[in-house]
């Protein structure tokens, strides 16, 4: 298992190397967070995303449980304004103990 601090570093390294040439801002950005299937996981992800992307619309969030019901994937699609915005969002989500993986 990856410790929260390591996840933030991995997310930041991923962002540094993979987004420098493929995105032009602003752009529509689909973020996917995975965690254990709890009653509040979707709410947690949406609250954190809204801190960084206040214009997130209710219809722009979808959630799905894994086939065995143990995990949940939450996808939030929003207009990303800058790489710095994405870095901050990935750092906060990646540092949260309930978030197991980010795409």
N, C-alpha and C positions, 0 to 999 in steps of 0.2 A: 504494500500500500504506500502511496506517495503522501508525504506529510504536506499540510497546507502550504507552508512556505515554499516547498519544492514545486508544488503545482503552480504557484504564482510565477516562479522563475521559468518553468516550462512554458506556461502560457505566454509570458512576456517574450521569451526567446522565439516561440512559434510566431508571434505577432511580428517581431522584428524581421524575421527572415522571409515570411511568406506574404506579407501584405505590402511591402515596399513597392512592388511593381504591378500588382493585380487590381487594386481598387483605386478609383478616383472618387473623391468625396465632394459633395454628399452622395451617398448611395444606399440602396435598400440592403439591409444586412440581416440575415437569419442567424440568430444565436441559438444554440441548443445546449441545454444543461441537463445532466443526468444525476439522479440521486436515488436514495431509497424511497419507496412508495409510501409516503406519509400524507396525512390530511393537509399539512401546511406547506409541502414542498413547492407546489406551483405558486402559491401566494408569496413565499419567500423569494423565489426567482423574479417574479413580476415586480415586487417592491424594490429589489436591487436594480433591476433594469430601468425602472422608472426614475430612480435617482440620477441615472446617467443619460436617459433618453425620456424626458418628461412627456414627449408627444406620443408615446407608445399607446396605440389604440387597443381597446378590449378585444376586437376581432382579430388582432395580429398575434394572438397567443393561442397555441394549441398544446395539448398535453396528452400523453399516452402512457399507459402502464405496460410493462414488459409482459411477455406471454405467461410467465409464472406469477406475475403480480408483485414481485419483490422490488422492482425498480420503476422509476418514472422518468420519462424524457419530456422536458418542457421546451418548446420552440417559441421564441419571441422574435418577430421581424419588425425592424424599425429603421428609420432613416439615420444612418451614422453620419455624423458631421466631420469627424476627423479621426486620425489614428490615435491621437491622445485620448479621445473619448473611449475608443475601444480598449486601449491599454488599461485605463482606469476601471472600466467595467469588468474586464477579464480578471484584473487583480483583485477586485472586491469579491466577485463570484468565486474565483479560484481559491480565495483565502477562507471561504466559509466552510465550516466542517460538514455541512449537509450536502455540499456539491462534490460529487465524486469525479466528474469528468465534464469538460466543456469542448464544444466544437464550434 
